[in-house]
């Protein structure tokens, strides 16, 4: 029992430490929501095999990683709109005369 509990505690600790490395606001939100959703789905699937807590821990870790990856992609996409020079798209050339009234 003690060995099983320590494995679950280590899995939860690793999942939480990976989720805290998320960068922008969407990555952090995605990590939290992905972890919660993954824990729910993993708990349901793990319960079918008699290992609900282990399934929830694995699902939380995988969900947090997936959610953080999706949120980070959204942060990188949105960075050009908010003035971040590292991810700003290249300016498009302007052809033609400006319109004056």
SVG drawing of the C-alpha trace seen along z (x, -y; Angstrom):
<svg xmlns="http://www.w3.org/2000/svg" viewBox="-16 -65 28 69">
<polyline fill="none" stroke="black" stroke-width="0.4" points="0.0,0.0 2.8,-2.4 4.6,-1.8 1.4,-2.3 0.7,-5.6 4.2,-6.9 3.9,-6.1 0.7,-8.1 2.2,-11.0 5.2,-11.0 3.0,-11.1 1.0,-14.0 4.1,-15.9 5.6,-15.4 2.4,-16.5 2.2,-19.6 5.8,-20.6 5.4,-20.2 2.2,-22.2 3.9,-25.1 6.5,-25.5 3.8,-26.8 4.6,-30.1 1.8,-32.5 -1.7,-32.9 -3.3,-30.5 -0.6,-27.8 -1.2,-28.1 -5.0,-27.9 -4.6,-25.0 -2.4,-23.1 -4.9,-23.4 -7.9,-22.6 -6.1,-19.8 -5.0,-18.3 -8.5,-18.4 -10.0,-16.9 -7.3,-14.3 -7.7,-13.3 -11.5,-12.9 -11.1,-10.8 -8.2,-8.8 -10.1,-8.1 -13.1,-6.8 -10.9,-4.6 -8.7,-3.4 -11.8,-2.5 -12.8,0.0 -9.6,1.9 -9.7,1.4 -6.9,-1.2 -8.8,-4.5 -6.2,-6.6 -3.4,-5.5 -5.5,-6.2 -6.4,-9.7 -2.7,-10.5 -1.6,-9.4 -4.5,-11.2 -3.8,-14.4 -0.1,-14.4 -0.9,-13.7 -3.8,-16.2 -1.7,-18.9 1.1,-18.4 -1.4,-18.4 -3.3,-21.5 0.0,-23.4 1.1,-22.6 -2.2,-23.8 -2.2,-26.9 1.4,-27.7 0.5,-27.4 -2.3,-29.9 0.0,-32.2 2.5,-32.2 -0.3,-32.8 -1.7,-35.7 1.7,-37.2 1.9,-39.0 -1.3,-40.8 0.0,-42.1 3.4,-43.4 5.8,-40.6 8.7,-41.0 9.8,-37.4 6.6,-35.9 5.4,-38.9 4.6,-37.9 6.7,-39.6 5.2,-42.8 3.5,-42.4 4.6,-44.8 2.1,-47.5 1.5,-48.0 -0.5,-51.0 -1.2,-54.5 -2.7,-55.4 -6.3,-56.5 -6.8,-60.2 -10.1,-62.1"/>
</svg>
